[in-house]
Amino acid sequence: MPESTTANLPEYSVSEIASALKRTVEDAFPFVRVRGEIGGLKAAASGHIYFDLKDDKAVLNAIIWKQTARLLKLRPEQGLEVVCTGRVTTYPGSSRYQIIVEQIELAGAGALMAMLEERRKKLAAEGLFAAERKKPLPYLPDVIGVITSPTGAVIRDIMHRLNERFPRRVLLWAVAVQGEKSAGEVAAAIRGFNALAPGGAVPRPDLLIVARGGGSLEDLMAFNEEVVVRAAAESAIPLISAVGHETDTTLIDYASDRRAPTPTAAAEMAVPVRAELVTQTLDFQRRLFASLSRGIAQRRTHLAALARVLPRADQLFAQPRQRLDLAGERLGRALQRNVQEHRRAFTRAATLLRPRAITGEIARGRERTGVLGQRLARAETNVLARERKRLQAVARVLDSVSYKGVLERGFALVRGGDGHVRRRAAAISSGEALTLTFADGAREAVAAGAPKPRVTKAKAGSNAGQDDLF
């Protein structure tokens, strides 16, 4: 009986049973929504995203293909509770079932708020929300850059409020304020305004306003993205965030230099009221004139009080006038004495310049010059005699050491053809032209061959050796 039962059962291969299970699962769950917590998140180099959806009892593998991941509004994060929409299938290679995710969204407002709080803490730890990074707003900007949708009521409210308070030039950078492209466009607009060069064809704004009307938490998610928050924190131009209504708070509000509860309030922060400014200026002018008038009156009173205690002019100049009269009298007498002193000096000089006195001085000078001339002649004669004796002594010493004295004693000076003195016989070559210098002149000669050896000794004082040289 057991054998017949076994024989009636169909037989499958592993691949066949895996394919059958795959078709069964896909037919039963063609499109589902699954809620769970993200775990084991991993982004592959290919661009696909793998993670687990889990609750307290089970785990479901999930895959987001590369093409789908680029279009997601919400990026999956570890520990985030989400609702994934897609189709359930199996993976025969490891005998497991999984969901191919087509769309992902947060499981509820509580999860979304938890994610935003976690992101806020992360960015705050980097210092993007620090108070010392906040820049003061310009009091009266010439150009205001507005980043918002060109078709909404926000731009109209801002322009209307600016025209009422203080008309300014406005540059609009149109962006999408909702949807998957919104965050990138808003961040690009902030960086684009900052990239404008001052004094260029397009004026660089003095103030930026990022604005959007009210909406749900999901509608405002673009202004919670990191790329928008970082662009706002990096902006060198002061920035006002006016996103949503007064009760709405987004992460760009923390990074901006000033948060406005509404777009209209942002316009009010941007510029003062022109009428109030004019009134205030006139009030300052009135107060300035009043202050100047009071100051002049006080100084006039003070000057009058000082004038009363000052002495009269005739009292001030009485003593100087008397000193001037005395000085004038002394000056006349001093001039007379000065003239007399110069007259006496001139008289003494004239006496010294008389002809007889001059003749005596010349005679004395001539006599003295003659005496000095005689002394000079005697000194010159003595010096010349002394130097002549010294020169003669030196000449005698020079004659004693001169070779000419040696030549007078019968010797000769031998020079070769090159003009150099030949001091040794070995230095003379056979047939070399020589010059012999005697005491009374020079003669040319030619050197002969080597002399033959002599047996007999030459007599003392004999000059036979010199004869053999020729």
C-alpha positions as CSV (number, residue, x, y, z in Angstrom):
1,M,0.0,0.0,0.0
2,P,2.7,2.6,0.8
3,E,4.6,1.8,-2.4
4,S,1.6,2.5,-4.6
5,T,0.9,5.8,-2.8
6,T,4.5,7.0,-3.4
7,A,4.4,6.0,-7.0
8,N,1.4,8.2,-7.6
9,L,3.1,11.4,-6.3
10,P,4.6,13.7,-9.0
11,E,8.3,14.3,-8.9
12,Y,9.8,17.8,-9.2
13,S,13.3,19.1,-9.5
14,V,14.5,21.8,-7.2
15,S,14.3,24.5,-9.9
16,E,10.8,23.4,-10.8
17,I,9.5,23.6,-7.3
18,A,11.3,27.0,-6.8
19,S,9.7,28.4,-9.9
20,A,6.3,27.1,-8.9
21,L,6.6,28.7,-5.5
22,K,7.7,31.9,-7.2
23,R,4.6,32.0,-9.4
24,T,2.3,31.2,-6.5
25,V,3.7,34.0,-4.3
26,E,3.7,36.6,-7.1
27,D,0.1,35.6,-8.1
28,A,-1.1,35.8,-4.5
29,F,0.6,39.1,-3.7
30,P,0.9,41.1,-6.9
31,F,0.9,44.5,-5.2
32,V,1.0,45.0,-1.4
33,R,1.7,47.6,1.3
34,V,3.9,46.3,4.1
35,R,4.6,48.3,7.3
36,G,7.8,47.7,9.3
37,E,11.1,49.0,10.6
38,I,14.1,49.3,8.4
39,G,17.1,47.2,9.4
40,G,20.3,45.9,7.8
41,L,20.4,48.8,5.3
42,K,23.0,48.4,2.6
43,A,23.6,50.3,-0.6
44,A,25.3,48.3,-3.2
45,A,27.9,49.6,-5.6
46,S,25.5,49.0,-8.5
47,G,23.1,51.5,-7.0
48,H,20.5,49.0,-5.7
49,I,19.4,49.2,-2.0
50,Y,19.0,46.2,0.2
51,F,17.4,46.2,3.6
52,D,15.1,44.2,5.9
53,L,11.5,45.1,7.0
54,K,10.9,43.7,10.4
55,D,8.5,43.8,13.3
56,D,8.6,42.0,16.7
57,K,7.9,38.6,15.1
58,A,9.1,38.4,11.5
59,V,11.6,39.7,9.0
60,L,11.0,40.4,5.2
61,N,13.9,41.1,2.8
62,A,13.4,44.2,0.6
63,I,15.0,45.4,-2.5
64,I,14.9,48.9,-4.2
65,W,16.3,48.8,-7.8
66,K,18.6,51.5,-8.9
67,Q,16.0,53.1,-11.3
68,T,13.4,53.3,-8.5
69,A,15.9,54.5,-5.9
70,R,16.6,57.7,-7.9
71,L,12.9,58.6,-7.9
72,L,12.1,58.1,-4.3
73,K,10.9,61.1,-2.3
74,L,12.1,59.5,1.0
75,R,15.5,57.9,1.4
76,P,15.5,54.8,3.6
77,E,17.3,55.2,6.9
78,Q,18.3,52.7,9.5
79,G,15.6,52.3,12.2
80,L,13.0,54.3,10.4
81,E,9.4,52.9,10.5
82,V,8.0,53.0,6.9
83,V,5.3,51.6,4.7
84,C,6.7,50.0,1.5
85,T,4.6,49.5,-1.5
86,G,5.6,46.8,-4.1
87,R,5.3,43.2,-5.1
88,V,6.3,40.1,-3.2
89,T,8.5,37.5,-5.0
90,T,11.0,34.9,-4.1
91,Y,14.7,34.4,-4.7
92,P,15.3,30.8,-5.6
93,G,19.1,31.1,-5.2
94,S,18.7,31.2,-1.4
95,S,15.1,30.0,-1.0
96,R,13.8,33.2,0.5
97,Y,10.9,35.5,-0.2
98,Q,11.3,39.3,-0.6
99,I,9.5,42.4,-1.6
100,I,10.5,44.6,-4.6
101,V,9.8,48.1,-3.3
102,E,8.3,50.6,-5.8
103,Q,7.4,53.3,-3.2
104,I,8.4,54.1,0.3
105,E,6.8,56.5,2.8
106,L,6.9,57.0,6.5
107,A,4.6,54.9,8.7
108,G,3.1,58.0,10.4
109,A,3.7,61.6,11.6
110,G,5.4,60.3,14.8
111,A,8.0,58.4,12.8
112,L,8.6,61.4,10.5
113,M,9.0,63.7,13.5
114,A,11.5,61.2,15.0
115,M,13.5,61.2,11.8
116,L,13.5,65.0,11.7
117,E,14.6,65.3,15.3
118,E,17.4,62.8,14.7
119,R,18.5,64.9,11.6
120,R,18.2,68.1,13.6
121,K,20.5,66.8,16.3
122,K,23.0,65.6,13.8
123,L,23.2,69.0,12.0
124,A,23.2,70.8,15.3
125,A,26.2,68.8,16.4
126,E,28.1,70.0,13.3
127,G,27.5,73.6,14.4
128,L,25.2,74.6,11.5
129,F,22.6,76.1,13.9
130,A,25.1,77.9,16.2
131,A,24.1,81.5,17.2
132,E,27.5,82.9,16.4
133,R,27.0,81.9,12.7
134,K,23.9,84.2,12.4
135,K,24.5,87.3,10.3
136,P,22.7,90.6,11.0
137,L,20.2,91.7,8.4
138,P,20.9,94.9,6.4
139,Y,18.8,97.8,7.5
140,L,17.8,98.8,4.0
141,P,18.9,96.4,1.3
142,D,19.1,97.7,-2.3
143,V,18.4,94.2,-3.9
144,I,16.3,91.4,-2.3
145,G,16.5,87.9,-3.7
146,V,13.4,85.8,-3.3
147,I,13.4,82.0,-3.7
148,T,9.9,80.6,-4.1
149,S,7.3,79.4,-6.7
150,P,6.6,82.0,-9.4
151,T,2.9,81.1,-9.6
152,G,1.8,81.0,-6.0
153,A,0.4,83.7,-3.7
154,V,3.7,83.9,-1.8
155,I,5.5,86.1,-4.2
156,R,2.5,88.4,-4.6
157,D,2.2,88.8,-0.9
158,I,5.9,89.6,-0.6
159,M,5.8,92.2,-3.4
160,H,2.7,93.8,-2.1
161,R,4.2,94.1,1.4
162,L,7.5,95.5,0.1
163,N,5.7,98.1,-2.1
164,E,3.6,99.2,0.9
165,R,6.6,99.6,3.3
166,F,9.6,100.5,1.2
167,P,9.8,99.6,-2.5
168,R,13.0,97.7,-3.3
169,R,14.4,95.8,-6.3
170,V,13.5,92.2,-6.2
171,L,15.1,89.2,-8.0
172,L,13.0,86.1,-8.2
173,W,14.6,82.7,-8.5
174,A,11.7,80.3,-9.5
175,V,11.8,76.9,-7.8
176,A,9.5,74.0,-7.1
177,V,8.5,74.3,-3.4
178,Q,7.1,70.7,-3.2
179,G,8.0,67.4,-4.7
180,E,11.1,65.3,-5.3
181,K,13.0,68.1,-7.2
182,S,12.2,70.9,-4.7
183,A,15.1,70.4,-2.4
184,G,17.8,70.4,-5.1
185,E,16.3,73.5,-6.8
186,V,16.1,75.5,-3.5
187,A,19.7,74.6,-2.6
188,A,20.9,75.5,-6.1
189,A,19.0,78.9,-5.9
190,I,20.7,79.8,-2.6
191,R,24.1,78.9,-3.9
192,G,23.4,80.6,-7.3
193,F,22.6,83.9,-5.6
194,N,25.8,83.7,-3.5
195,A,27.8,83.0,-6.7
196,L,26.8,86.3,-8.3
197,A,29.7,88.7,-8.5
198,P,29.2,92.2,-7.0
199,G,28.8,94.8,-9.7
200,G,28.0,92.3,-12.4
201,A,25.3,92.3,-15.0
202,V,22.9,90.7,-12.5
203,P,23.2,92.5,-9.2
204,R,24.1,90.4,-6.2
205,P,21.3,90.5,-3.6
206,D,21.9,92.1,-0.2
207,L,19.3,89.8,1.4
208,L,17.7,86.4,0.6
209,I,14.1,85.2,1.4
210,V,13.3,81.5,1.1
211,A,9.4,81.4,1.2
212,R,6.6,78.9,0.9
213,G,3.0,78.8,1.9
214,G,1.5,76.5,4.5
215,G,1.0,72.7,4.0
216,S,1.3,69.4,5.7
217,L,4.5,68.0,7.2
218,E,5.0,65.9,4.0
219,D,4.5,69.0,1.8
220,L,7.2,70.9,3.7
221,M,9.7,68.0,3.6
222,A,11.9,69.6,0.9
223,F,12.9,72.3,3.5
224,N,14.0,69.6,5.9
225,E,16.5,68.0,3.5
226,E,20.2,68.3,4.4
227,V,21.2,69.8,1.1
228,V,18.8,72.8,1.7
229,V,19.9,73.2,5.4
230,R,23.6,73.1,4.4
231,A,23.1,75.6,1.6
232,A,21.3,78.0,4.0
233,A,24.1,77.7,6.6
234,E,26.8,78.3,4.0
235,S,25.1,81.4,2.5
236,A,27.3,84.5,2.8
237,I,24.2,86.6,2.1
238,P,21.9,87.1,5.1
239,L,18.9,84.8,4.7
240,I,15.3,84.9,6.1
241,S,13.3,81.6,6.1
242,A,9.5,82.0,5.7
243,V,8.3,78.5,5.2
244,G,4.7,77.5,6.1
245,H,2.6,79.2,8.7
246,E,3.5,80.4,12.2
247,T,3.2,77.0,13.7
248,D,5.2,75.2,11.1
249,T,8.9,74.6,11.8
250,T,11.4,73.2,9.3
251,L,15.1,72.6,9.6
252,I,15.9,75.5,7.4
253,D,14.5,77.8,10.1
254,Y,17.4,76.7,12.4
255,A,20.1,77.3,9.8
256,S,18.8,80.7,8.5
257,D,19.8,84.0,10.0
258,R,16.2,85.0,10.8
259,R,13.0,83.0,10.8
260,A,9.7,84.7,9.7
261,P,6.4,83.2,10.7
262,T,4.9,84.0,7.3
263,P,6.2,85.2,3.9
264,T,4.4,88.6,4.6
265,A,6.3,88.9,7.9
266,A,9.6,88.2,6.0
267,A,8.9,91.2,3.8
268,E,8.3,93.3,7.0
269,M,11.6,92.1,8.4
270,A,13.5,92.9,5.2
271,V,12.7,96.6,5.0
272,P,11.5,99.4,7.3
273,V,8.3,101.4,6.8
274,R,9.2,104.3,4.6
275,A,6.7,106.7,6.2
276,E,7.9,105.8,9.6
277,L,11.5,106.2,8.5
278,V,10.8,109.7,7.1
279,T,8.9,110.6,10.3
280,Q,11.8,109.3,12.4
281,T,14.3,111.2,10.3
282,L,12.4,114.4,10.6
283,D,12.1,113.9,14.4
284,F,15.9,113.3,14.5
285,Q,16.4,116.6,12.5
286,R,14.1,118.5,14.9
287,R,15.9,117.1,17.9
288,L,19.3,117.9,16.3
289,F,18.3,121.5,15.7
290,A,16.9,121.9,19.2
291,S,20.1,120.4,20.7
292,L,22.3,122.8,18.6
293,S,20.2,125.8,19.6
294,R,20.4,124.8,23.3
295,G,24.2,124.3,23.0
296,I,24.7,127.7,21.3
297,A,22.5,129.5,24.0
298,Q,24.5,127.8,26.8
299,R,27.8,128.8,25.3
300,R,26.6,132.4,24.7
301,T,25.6,132.6,28.3
302,H,28.9,131.2,29.5
303,L,30.9,133.6,27.2
304,A,28.9,136.6,28.6
305,A,29.8,135.4,32.2
306,L,33.5,135.2,31.3
307,A,33.4,138.6,29.7
308,R,32.1,140.2,32.9
309,V,35.0,139.0,34.9
310,L,37.7,140.0,32.4
311,P,39.5,143.4,33.0
312,R,38.9,146.3,30.7
313,A,41.1,146.9,27.7
314,D,42.8,150.1,29.0
315,Q,43.7,148.2,32.2
316,L,45.2,145.3,30.2
317,F,47.3,147.5,28.0
318,A,48.4,150.2,30.6
319,Q,51.6,148.5,31.7
320,P,52.7,147.3,28.2
321,R,52.2,150.8,26.9
322,Q,54.4,152.2,29.7
323,R,57.1,149.6,29.0
324,L,57.0,150.5,25.3
325,D,57.6,154.2,26.1
326,L,60.6,153.5,28.3
327,A,62.0,151.1,25.7
328,G,61.7,153.8,23.0
329,E,63.6,156.3,25.1
330,R,66.4,153.8,25.8
331,L,66.6,152.9,22.2
332,G,67.4,156.5,21.1
333,R,70.3,156.8,23.6
334,A,71.6,153.4,22.7
335,L,71.7,154.3,19.0
336,Q,73.7,157.5,19.8
337,R,76.3,155.5,21.9
338,N,76.6,152.9,19.1
339,V,77.4,155.6,16.5
340,Q,80.1,157.1,18.8
341,E,81.7,153.7,19.3
342,H,81.9,153.1,15.5
343,R,83.3,156.5,14.9
344,R,86.1,155.9,17.4
345,A,86.9,152.5,15.7
346,F,87.0,154.1,12.3
347,T,89.4,156.8,13.7
348,R,91.8,154.2,15.0
349,A,91.8,152.4,11.7
350,A,92.5,155.5,9.7
351,T,95.5,156.3,11.9
352,L,97.0,152.9,11.2
353,L,96.5,153.4,7.4
354,R,98.7,156.6,7.1
355,P,101.5,156.5,4.4
356,R,104.4,157.0,6.7
357,A,103.3,154.1,8.9
358,I,102.7,151.9,5.9
359,T,106.3,152.7,4.5
360,G,107.9,151.7,7.9
361,E,105.9,148.4,7.9
362,I,107.1,147.6,4.4
363,A,110.7,148.3,5.2
364,R,110.6,146.1,8.3
365,G,108.9,143.3,6.2
366,R,111.6,143.6,3.4
367,E,114.4,143.4,6.0
368,R,112.8,140.3,7.6
369,T,112.4,138.7,4.2
370,G,116.1,139.2,3.4
371,V,117.2,137.5,6.6
372,L,114.9,134.6,6.0
373,G,116.2,134.3,2.4
374,Q,119.8,134.1,3.7
375,R,118.9,131.4,6.2
376,L,117.1,129.5,3.5
377,A,120.2,129.6,1.1
378,R,122.5,128.3,3.9
379,A,120.1,125.5,4.8
380,E,119.9,124.5,1.1
381,T,123.7,124.4,0.7
382,N,124.1,122.3,3.8
383,V,121.4,119.8,2.8
384,L,122.8,119.5,-0.8
385,A,126.4,118.8,0.6
386,R,125.1,116.2,3.0
387,E,123.1,114.4,0.3
388,R,126.0,114.6,-2.2
389,K,128.4,112.8,0.3
390,R,125.7,110.2,1.0
391,L,125.3,109.6,-2.8
392,Q,129.0,109.2,-3.3
393,A,129.2,106.6,-0.6
394,V,126.4,104.6,-2.1
395,A,128.2,104.9,-5.6
396,R,131.4,103.4,-4.1
397,V,129.5,100.5,-2.6
398,L,127.7,99.9,-6.0
399,D,131.0,100.0,-7.9
400,S,132.5,97.5,-5.4
401,V,129.8,94.9,-6.1
402,S,129.3,95.6,-9.9
403,Y,130.4,93.0,-12.3
404,K,132.2,95.8,-14.3
405,G,134.9,95.9,-11.7
406,V,135.4,92.1,-12.2
407,L,135.7,92.7,-16.0
408,E,138.4,95.3,-15.4
409,R,140.4,92.5,-13.7
410,G,140.5,90.5,-16.9
411,F,137.3,88.4,-16.7
412,A,134.5,88.3,-19.4
413,L,130.7,87.9,-19.2
414,V,129.3,85.1,-21.4
415,R,125.7,85.3,-22.8
416,G,124.1,82.8,-25.0
417,G,122.0,83.5,-28.1
418,D,118.9,83.9,-25.9
419,G,120.5,86.7,-24.0
420,H,120.9,84.7,-20.7
421,V,124.2,84.5,-18.8
422,R,126.0,81.2,-19.1
423,R,127.5,80.4,-15.7
424,R,128.6,76.8,-16.4
425,A,130.4,75.2,-19.4
426,A,127.8,72.4,-19.4
427,A,125.2,75.0,-20.2
428,I,126.9,75.9,-23.6
429,S,126.0,73.8,-26.6
430,S,128.5,73.0,-29.4
431,G,128.2,75.6,-32.1
432,E,126.1,78.0,-30.1
433,A,126.4,81.7,-30.8
434,L,127.8,83.5,-27.8
435,T,128.4,87.1,-26.8
436,L,131.5,87.9,-24.7
437,T,131.4,91.2,-22.8
438,F,134.8,92.7,-21.7
439,A,135.5,95.8,-19.8
440,D,135.9,97.9,-22.9
441,G,133.3,96.2,-25.2
442,A,131.6,93.0,-26.5
443,R,132.6,90.4,-29.1
444,E,130.7,87.6,-30.9
445,A,131.9,84.0,-30.7
446,V,130.9,80.5,-31.5
447,A,131.3,77.6,-29.1
448,A,133.7,74.8,-30.3
449,G,133.5,71.1,-29.5
450,A,134.4,69.6,-26.1
451,P,138.0,70.3,-25.1
452,K,140.6,67.5,-25.3
453,P,141.9,66.4,-21.9
454,R,145.3,67.8,-20.9
455,V,148.0,65.8,-19.3
456,T,150.0,68.8,-17.9
457,K,148.6,71.2,-15.4
458,A,148.3,74.7,-16.4
459,K,150.5,77.2,-14.7
460,A,149.1,79.5,-12.1
461,G,147.8,82.7,-13.6
462,S,147.7,81.2,-17.1
463,N,144.7,81.8,-19.4
464,A,145.2,78.7,-21.6
465,G,141.8,77.3,-20.6
466,Q,139.9,80.2,-22.1
467,D,141.9,79.8,-25.4
468,D,140.6,76.2,-25.8
469,L,136.9,77.5,-25.7
470,F,137.4,79.2,-29.0
